[in-house]
Amino acid sequence: MCSDVVVSRPHYDSRAVAQGVPEKDHLVAAPQPSSGLATAGYRSAKYTPTEWFSNYQSLLQQAGTDCHEATSLQRESRTLYQDTDASTFKTQAEGTRRLGERLQEIHYWKSELQRHIEQLLADTESLVALKTRLEKALDATEIPYAIATDNLNCRARRLGADLVRDTVEEELFKEVDLIRSVQALLKRTTAQVVSQIKLNREAKHTLEMDWSDKYQAYHFDDHSGRHSNMSSDTQHHPSSAAMQEQVSSHPSWTKFTQDNLFKAVQEEQATNSLRLLVEQVLQDTAEDLRVQCSSVDRAFSERCVELNEAKTQLNMQLKQILEQIGAQEKNIVALQQAIHNKEAPLRVAQSRLYLRSLRPNMELCRDEPQLSLEGEVKQIDATLASLQQKLSKARESLSRLEESRMALEKDINCKTHSLFIDREKCMTHRKRYPTTSALSGY
């Protein structure tokens, strides 16, 4: 503590300033010089002992006050930094613990997102495979459709009475209608699969974006959790504690991911239901087409049996007709010969009658020979008339037999043609009908 104080005029009381007294009230009056002129130069800048003592005591008091205040400040500062150190350490430890919990939570949701992303990927791949099967099944239905329409076109070229709307044709029309219905159903199902694939990919993209955000957040939080007071890569970021714009709350953050996962679960359930539906559609359509194919084949077989039986009966009848034609021709020849054979006796009898009609006068008598000759002529005429009638009927019968023969031969030709169409063309073509596996899209 130094007591050498040099002040200039006017003099201010330092104790008054320390005590907060206004300066104007504590001006120290300068000592008045004595009236002696000889000592004027020695008394002009001197203080009185009272002033010296007062100044000395003021300095001591001020120094003591300053020391006391400094000691109190040091004690308070020590308490403050000890408390703040403990509080800071506790707060930092709490922040580190919460970062660890946050990392666990992010890892959990990231794992859930990854699991559903993989599930959606697998579901989408299965739907793509089913879409391929549906397209193959749709392409496979073109063969049955071509076969059925070709069968109808071929059977339209049947001849005569065989151009009939029989059971085969009805079954073929049913088959064509069924194939068209199956094709429409497969197209609608394919459109549903394509739509579901799009929804799955959108849901997967949403989950991947959420997963990517959480991956970055996990990286940042993991890096943050590894920071310590000894870390060399920490810096001051004064504005980092300010509230950021568009910051989500923890409930909204959790709800965002839960909503994404809920949407993904919905698409997974829809995919599973659609997959079962597609499998059932493919199985049912393939079975329906094969059942109808069997019905058509059975109708063809039965129709061929009917045609073959009819043809056999016609051939048998034709054989009889041909025999009857031969017999009738012989009968006509016999009748003609019989008529021819009656001409000589008729000429003889008529010649006798003519000669006897030349007898003169009373000799022209209807005697027994005359009556006999007349009876003979009448008998021969009656026989010839009967023979002529039989000949006419025999010729008519022969004509009818010929017509029947022609009709039978024509019908046999129709049956042969129909058998060729049904058996050789249609049934042979139907051997190319796709299998159940091909109709199922494999």
C-alpha positions as CSV (number, residue, x, y, z in Angstrom):
1,M,0.0,0.0,0.0
2,C,1.5,3.3,-1.0
3,S,0.8,6.6,0.7
4,D,2.7,8.9,-1.7
5,V,-0.2,10.6,-3.4
6,V,0.3,13.5,-5.7
7,V,-2.8,15.6,-6.3
8,S,-3.3,18.7,-8.2
9,R,-5.5,21.6,-7.4
10,P,-8.5,21.5,-7.0
11,H,-8.2,18.5,-4.7
12,Y,-11.0,15.8,-4.5
13,D,-11.5,13.6,-1.5
14,S,-10.9,9.9,-2.6
15,R,-12.8,8.5,0.4
16,A,-15.9,10.5,-0.5
17,V,-15.7,9.2,-4.0
18,A,-15.4,5.6,-2.7
19,Q,-18.4,6.2,-0.5
20,G,-20.5,7.5,-3.4
21,V,-20.8,11.1,-2.1
22,P,-21.2,13.7,-4.9
23,E,-18.0,15.3,-5.8
24,K,-19.2,18.9,-5.4
25,D,-19.8,18.5,-1.7
26,H,-16.3,17.1,-0.9
27,L,-13.9,19.5,-2.4
28,V,-10.9,19.8,-0.1
29,A,-10.1,23.3,0.5
30,A,-6.5,24.3,-0.2
31,P,-4.6,25.6,2.9
32,Q,-4.5,29.3,3.0
33,P,-1.1,30.8,2.9
34,S,0.1,32.8,5.9
35,S,0.5,36.4,5.7
36,G,4.3,36.1,5.9
37,L,5.9,36.8,2.5
38,A,9.2,35.1,3.4
39,T,7.6,31.6,3.9
40,A,5.1,31.8,1.2
41,G,6.9,29.4,-1.1
42,Y,7.2,26.6,1.5
43,R,3.5,26.5,2.6
44,S,1.7,26.7,-0.7
45,A,1.3,22.8,-1.3
46,K,1.3,21.3,2.2
47,Y,-1.5,19.4,4.1
48,T,-2.3,19.5,7.7
49,P,-1.6,16.4,9.9
50,T,-5.3,15.9,10.3
51,E,-5.7,15.7,6.6
52,W,-2.7,13.3,6.4
53,F,-4.2,11.0,9.0
54,S,-7.6,11.1,7.4
55,N,-6.2,10.2,4.1
56,Y,-4.2,7.4,5.6
57,Q,-7.2,5.9,7.4
58,S,-9.3,6.2,4.2
59,L,-6.7,4.2,2.3
60,L,-6.6,1.5,4.9
61,Q,-10.3,1.2,5.1
62,Q,-10.6,1.1,1.3
63,A,-8.0,-1.6,1.0
64,G,-9.7,-3.7,3.7
65,T,-13.0,-3.4,1.9
66,D,-11.4,-4.3,-1.4
67,C,-9.7,-7.4,0.2
68,H,-13.0,-8.5,1.8
69,E,-14.9,-8.1,-1.4
70,A,-12.2,-10.0,-3.4
71,T,-12.3,-12.8,-0.9
72,S,-16.0,-13.1,-1.1
73,L,-15.9,-13.0,-4.9
74,Q,-13.3,-15.7,-4.9
75,R,-15.3,-17.9,-2.6
76,E,-18.5,-17.3,-4.6
77,S,-16.6,-17.9,-7.9
78,R,-15.1,-21.2,-6.5
79,T,-18.6,-22.3,-5.4
80,L,-20.0,-21.3,-8.8
81,Y,-17.5,-23.0,-11.0
82,Q,-17.6,-26.1,-8.9
83,D,-21.4,-26.2,-9.1
84,T,-21.4,-25.3,-12.8
85,D,-18.8,-28.0,-13.5
86,A,-20.9,-30.6,-11.8
87,S,-24.0,-29.3,-13.5
88,T,-22.3,-29.2,-16.9
89,F,-20.9,-32.7,-16.4
90,K,-24.3,-34.0,-15.4
91,T,-26.1,-32.2,-18.3
92,Q,-23.5,-33.5,-20.7
93,A,-23.8,-37.1,-19.3
94,E,-27.6,-36.7,-19.6
95,G,-27.3,-35.5,-23.2
96,T,-24.9,-38.4,-24.0
97,R,-27.4,-40.9,-22.5
98,R,-30.3,-39.4,-24.4
99,L,-28.3,-39.5,-27.6
100,G,-27.7,-43.2,-26.9
101,E,-31.4,-43.8,-26.3
102,R,-32.1,-41.8,-29.5
103,L,-29.6,-44.0,-31.4
104,Q,-31.4,-47.1,-30.2
105,E,-34.8,-45.7,-31.2
106,I,-33.5,-44.7,-34.6
107,H,-31.9,-48.1,-35.0
108,Y,-35.2,-49.8,-34.1
109,W,-37.2,-47.8,-36.6
110,K,-34.4,-48.1,-39.2
111,S,-34.5,-51.9,-38.8
112,E,-38.3,-51.9,-39.1
113,L,-38.1,-49.8,-42.2
114,Q,-35.4,-52.1,-43.6
115,R,-37.5,-55.2,-42.9
116,H,-40.5,-53.7,-44.7
117,I,-38.4,-52.5,-47.6
118,E,-37.1,-56.0,-48.1
119,Q,-40.7,-57.4,-47.7
120,L,-42.0,-54.9,-50.3
121,L,-39.1,-55.7,-52.6
122,A,-39.9,-59.5,-52.3
123,D,-43.7,-58.8,-52.8
124,T,-43.0,-56.7,-55.8
125,E,-40.8,-59.3,-57.3
126,S,-43.4,-62.0,-56.7
127,L,-46.0,-59.7,-58.3
128,V,-43.7,-59.2,-61.3
129,A,-43.4,-63.0,-61.6
130,L,-47.2,-63.3,-61.4
131,K,-47.6,-60.6,-64.0
132,T,-45.3,-62.6,-66.3
133,R,-47.4,-65.7,-65.7
134,L,-50.6,-63.8,-66.4
135,E,-49.2,-62.5,-69.7
136,K,-48.0,-66.0,-70.6
137,A,-51.5,-67.4,-69.7
138,L,-53.1,-64.7,-71.8
139,D,-50.9,-65.6,-74.7
140,A,-51.6,-69.3,-74.2
141,T,-55.3,-68.6,-74.6
142,E,-54.8,-67.5,-78.2
143,I,-54.1,-71.1,-79.2
144,P,-57.4,-72.5,-77.9
145,Y,-59.2,-69.5,-79.4
146,A,-57.6,-70.1,-82.8
147,I,-58.4,-73.8,-82.6
148,A,-62.1,-73.2,-81.6
149,T,-62.6,-70.6,-84.4
150,D,-60.9,-72.9,-86.9
151,N,-63.1,-75.8,-85.9
152,L,-66.2,-73.6,-86.4
153,N,-64.9,-72.4,-89.8
154,C,-64.1,-76.0,-90.9
155,R,-67.5,-77.3,-89.8
156,A,-69.2,-74.5,-91.7
157,R,-68.0,-76.3,-94.8
158,R,-70.1,-79.4,-94.1
159,L,-72.4,-80.5,-96.9
160,G,-76.2,-80.9,-97.1
161,A,-78.1,-82.1,-94.1
162,D,-74.9,-82.5,-92.1
163,L,-74.7,-78.7,-91.8
164,V,-76.5,-78.9,-88.5
165,R,-76.1,-77.0,-85.2
166,D,-75.3,-80.1,-83.2
167,T,-73.8,-80.6,-79.8
168,V,-70.3,-80.2,-81.1
169,E,-71.1,-76.7,-82.4
170,E,-72.9,-75.7,-79.2
171,E,-69.9,-76.8,-77.2
172,L,-67.5,-74.9,-79.6
173,F,-69.5,-71.7,-79.1
174,K,-69.4,-72.2,-75.4
175,E,-65.6,-72.7,-75.6
176,V,-65.2,-69.5,-77.7
177,D,-67.3,-67.5,-75.1
178,L,-65.4,-69.0,-72.3
179,I,-62.0,-68.1,-73.8
180,R,-63.1,-64.5,-74.4
181,S,-64.3,-64.3,-70.8
182,V,-61.0,-65.8,-69.5
183,Q,-59.0,-63.3,-71.7
184,A,-61.0,-60.4,-70.3
185,L,-60.5,-61.7,-66.7
186,L,-56.8,-62.1,-67.2
187,K,-56.5,-58.6,-68.6
188,R,-58.3,-57.1,-65.7
189,T,-56.2,-59.1,-63.2
190,T,-53.0,-58.1,-65.0
191,A,-54.1,-54.4,-64.7
192,Q,-54.7,-54.9,-60.9
193,V,-51.2,-56.5,-60.5
194,V,-49.6,-53.6,-62.4
195,S,-51.4,-51.1,-60.2
196,Q,-50.3,-52.9,-57.0
197,I,-46.7,-53.1,-58.3
198,K,-46.8,-49.3,-58.7
199,L,-48.3,-48.8,-55.2
200,N,-45.6,-51.2,-53.7
201,R,-42.8,-49.3,-55.4
202,E,-44.2,-45.9,-54.2
203,A,-44.5,-47.3,-50.6
204,K,-41.0,-48.7,-50.9
205,H,-39.6,-45.4,-52.2
206,T,-41.2,-43.6,-49.2
207,L,-39.7,-46.1,-46.8
208,E,-36.3,-45.8,-48.5
209,M,-36.4,-42.0,-48.2
210,D,-37.3,-42.3,-44.5
211,W,-34.6,-45.0,-44.0
212,S,-32.0,-42.7,-45.7
213,D,-33.0,-39.8,-43.5
214,K,-32.7,-42.0,-40.4
215,Y,-29.4,-43.4,-41.6
216,Q,-28.0,-39.8,-41.8
217,A,-29.6,-38.9,-38.5
218,Y,-28.1,-42.0,-36.9
219,H,-24.6,-41.1,-38.4
220,F,-24.9,-37.5,-37.0
221,D,-26.2,-38.6,-33.6
222,D,-23.6,-41.3,-33.4
223,H,-20.8,-38.8,-34.2
224,S,-22.3,-36.4,-31.7
225,G,-22.4,-39.0,-29.0
226,R,-18.7,-39.7,-29.6
227,H,-17.8,-36.1,-28.9
228,S,-16.1,-35.4,-25.5
229,N,-14.4,-32.5,-23.8
230,M,-11.1,-34.0,-25.1
231,S,-12.3,-34.2,-28.7
232,S,-10.2,-32.0,-31.1
233,D,-12.9,-31.7,-33.8
234,T,-15.4,-29.7,-31.7
235,Q,-16.0,-26.0,-32.6
236,H,-18.1,-23.2,-31.4
237,H,-21.5,-22.9,-33.2
238,P,-23.3,-20.1,-31.4
239,S,-26.4,-20.2,-33.6
240,S,-26.8,-24.0,-33.3
241,A,-29.0,-23.8,-30.2
242,A,-31.5,-21.5,-31.9
243,M,-34.8,-23.1,-32.9
244,Q,-34.6,-24.3,-36.4
245,E,-37.4,-23.9,-38.9
246,Q,-39.7,-26.9,-39.7
247,V,-38.4,-28.9,-36.8
248,S,-40.6,-31.9,-36.0
249,S,-41.6,-32.9,-32.5
250,H,-40.8,-36.4,-31.2
251,P,-44.5,-37.5,-31.5
252,S,-44.8,-36.2,-35.0
253,W,-41.4,-37.8,-35.9
254,T,-42.7,-41.2,-34.6
255,K,-46.1,-40.8,-36.2
256,F,-44.4,-40.0,-39.6
257,T,-42.5,-43.3,-39.6
258,Q,-45.5,-45.2,-38.1
259,D,-47.7,-43.9,-40.9
260,N,-45.2,-44.9,-43.5
261,L,-45.0,-48.4,-42.0
262,F,-48.7,-48.6,-41.7
263,K,-49.0,-47.8,-45.4
264,A,-46.4,-50.4,-46.2
265,V,-48.2,-53.0,-44.1
266,Q,-51.4,-52.2,-46.0
267,E,-49.7,-52.7,-49.4
268,E,-48.1,-55.9,-48.1
269,Q,-51.6,-57.2,-47.1
270,A,-53.1,-56.1,-50.4
271,T,-50.2,-57.8,-52.2
272,N,-50.8,-61.0,-50.3
273,S,-54.5,-61.0,-51.1
274,L,-53.9,-60.2,-54.7
275,R,-51.3,-62.9,-55.0
276,L,-53.8,-65.5,-53.7
277,L,-56.4,-64.1,-56.0
278,V,-54.1,-64.3,-59.0
279,E,-53.1,-67.9,-58.2
280,Q,-56.8,-68.9,-57.9
281,V,-57.7,-67.1,-61.1
282,L,-54.9,-68.8,-63.0
283,Q,-55.9,-72.2,-61.6
284,D,-59.6,-71.8,-62.2
285,T,-59.2,-70.4,-65.7
286,A,-56.8,-73.2,-66.7
287,E,-59.2,-75.9,-65.2
288,D,-62.3,-74.3,-66.8
289,L,-60.6,-74.2,-70.2
290,R,-59.4,-77.8,-69.9
291,V,-62.8,-79.0,-68.7
292,Q,-64.5,-77.3,-71.7
293,C,-61.8,-78.7,-74.0
294,S,-62.7,-82.2,-72.7
295,S,-66.4,-81.5,-73.3
296,V,-65.7,-80.4,-76.9
297,D,-63.5,-83.5,-77.5
298,R,-66.1,-85.8,-76.0
299,A,-68.8,-84.1,-78.2
300,F,-66.6,-84.6,-81.2
301,S,-66.0,-88.3,-80.4
302,E,-69.7,-88.9,-79.9
303,R,-70.5,-87.1,-83.1
304,C,-67.9,-89.1,-85.0
305,V,-69.5,-92.3,-83.6
306,E,-72.9,-91.1,-84.7
307,L,-71.6,-90.3,-88.2
308,N,-69.8,-93.6,-88.5
309,E,-72.9,-95.5,-87.4
310,A,-75.0,-93.5,-89.8
311,K,-72.5,-94.1,-92.6
312,T,-72.5,-97.8,-91.9
313,Q,-76.3,-98.0,-92.0
314,L,-76.3,-96.0,-95.2
315,N,-73.8,-98.3,-96.7
316,M,-75.8,-101.3,-95.7
317,Q,-78.9,-99.8,-97.2
318,L,-77.0,-98.8,-100.3
319,K,-75.9,-102.4,-100.6
320,Q,-79.6,-103.5,-100.4
321,I,-80.6,-100.8,-102.9
322,L,-78.0,-102.0,-105.3
323,E,-79.1,-105.6,-104.9
324,Q,-82.7,-104.5,-105.5
325,I,-81.7,-102.4,-108.5
326,G,-80.0,-105.5,-110.0
327,A,-83.0,-107.6,-109.2
328,Q,-85.4,-105.1,-110.6
329,E,-83.3,-104.7,-113.8
330,K,-83.5,-108.5,-114.2
331,N,-87.2,-108.4,-113.5
332,I,-87.7,-105.7,-116.1
333,V,-85.7,-107.8,-118.6
334,A,-87.8,-110.8,-117.7
335,L,-91.0,-108.8,-118.1
336,Q,-89.8,-107.4,-121.4
337,Q,-88.9,-111.0,-122.5
338,A,-92.3,-112.2,-121.4
339,I,-94.1,-109.5,-123.4
340,H,-91.9,-110.3,-126.3
341,N,-92.8,-113.9,-125.9
342,K,-96.5,-113.1,-126.1
343,E,-96.2,-111.4,-129.4
344,A,-95.9,-114.7,-131.5
345,P,-98.9,-116.4,-129.9
346,L,-100.8,-113.1,-130.3
347,R,-99.9,-112.9,-134.0
348,V,-100.9,-116.5,-134.5
349,A,-104.2,-116.1,-132.8
350,Q,-104.9,-112.8,-134.6
351,S,-103.8,-114.3,-137.9
352,R,-106.2,-117.3,-137.4
353,L,-109.0,-115.0,-136.5
354,Y,-108.2,-112.8,-139.6
355,L,-108.1,-115.8,-141.9
356,R,-111.3,-117.2,-140.4
357,S,-113.0,-113.8,-140.9
358,L,-112.5,-114.3,-144.6
359,R,-114.8,-117.3,-144.6
360,P,-117.8,-116.8,-147.0
361,N,-121.4,-116.5,-146.2
362,M,-122.7,-119.0,-143.8
363,E,-119.3,-120.4,-143.1
364,L,-118.5,-117.2,-141.1
365,C,-119.7,-119.0,-138.1
366,R,-118.9,-118.4,-134.4
367,D,-118.1,-122.0,-133.8
368,E,-116.0,-123.4,-131.1
369,P,-112.6,-122.6,-132.8
370,Q,-113.8,-119.0,-133.3
371,L,-114.7,-118.7,-129.7
372,S,-111.5,-120.4,-128.6
373,L,-109.5,-118.0,-130.8
374,E,-111.3,-115.0,-129.5
375,G,-110.7,-116.2,-125.9
376,E,-107.1,-116.8,-126.6
377,V,-106.6,-113.3,-128.1
378,K,-108.4,-111.8,-125.1
379,Q,-106.3,-113.8,-122.7
380,I,-103.1,-112.8,-124.5
381,D,-104.2,-109.1,-124.5
382,A,-105.0,-109.3,-120.8
383,T,-101.6,-110.9,-120.1
384,L,-99.8,-108.3,-122.1
385,A,-101.7,-105.6,-120.3
386,S,-100.8,-107.1,-117.0
387,L,-97.2,-107.6,-118.1
388,Q,-97.0,-104.0,-119.4
389,Q,-98.4,-102.7,-116.1
390,K,-95.9,-104.7,-114.1
391,L,-93.2,-103.5,-116.5
392,S,-94.2,-99.9,-115.9
393,K,-94.3,-100.4,-112.2
394,A,-90.9,-102.2,-112.3
395,R,-89.4,-99.3,-114.2
396,E,-90.9,-96.8,-111.7
397,S,-89.5,-98.9,-108.9
398,L,-86.1,-99.0,-110.6
399,S,-86.2,-95.2,-111.0
400,R,-87.0,-94.8,-107.3
401,L,-84.3,-97.3,-106.5
402,E,-81.9,-95.2,-108.6
403,E,-83.0,-92.0,-106.8
404,S,-82.5,-93.7,-103.4
405,R,-79.1,-95.0,-104.5
406,M,-78.1,-91.5,-105.6
407,A,-79.5,-90.0,-102.3
408,L,-77.7,-92.7,-100.3
409,E,-74.4,-92.2,-102.1
410,K,-74.8,-88.4,-101.7
411,D,-75.5,-88.7,-98.0
412,I,-72.7,-91.2,-97.6
413,N,-70.4,-88.7,-99.3
414,C,-71.7,-86.0,-96.9
415,K,-71.0,-88.3,-93.9
416,T,-67.6,-89.1,-95.2
417,H,-66.8,-85.4,-95.7
418,S,-68.2,-84.6,-92.2
419,L,-66.1,-87.4,-90.7
420,F,-63.1,-86.1,-92.5
421,I,-63.7,-82.6,-91.1
422,D,-64.5,-83.7,-87.6
423,R,-61.9,-86.4,-87.2
424,E,-59.0,-85.5,-89.5
425,K,-59.2,-81.7,-89.3
426,C,-60.8,-80.7,-86.1
427,M,-59.8,-83.4,-83.7
428,T,-56.3,-83.5,-85.1
429,H,-56.0,-79.8,-84.7
430,R,-57.3,-80.0,-81.2
431,K,-54.3,-82.1,-80.2
432,R,-52.4,-78.9,-80.1
433,Y,-54.5,-77.6,-77.2
434,P,-52.3,-76.2,-74.5
435,T,-51.8,-78.1,-71.3
436,T,-53.0,-77.0,-67.9
437,S,-49.5,-75.9,-67.0
438,A,-49.2,-73.7,-70.0
439,L,-52.6,-72.2,-69.4
440,S,-51.5,-71.5,-65.8
441,G,-48.7,-69.3,-67.2
442,Y,-45.8,-71.7,-66.7
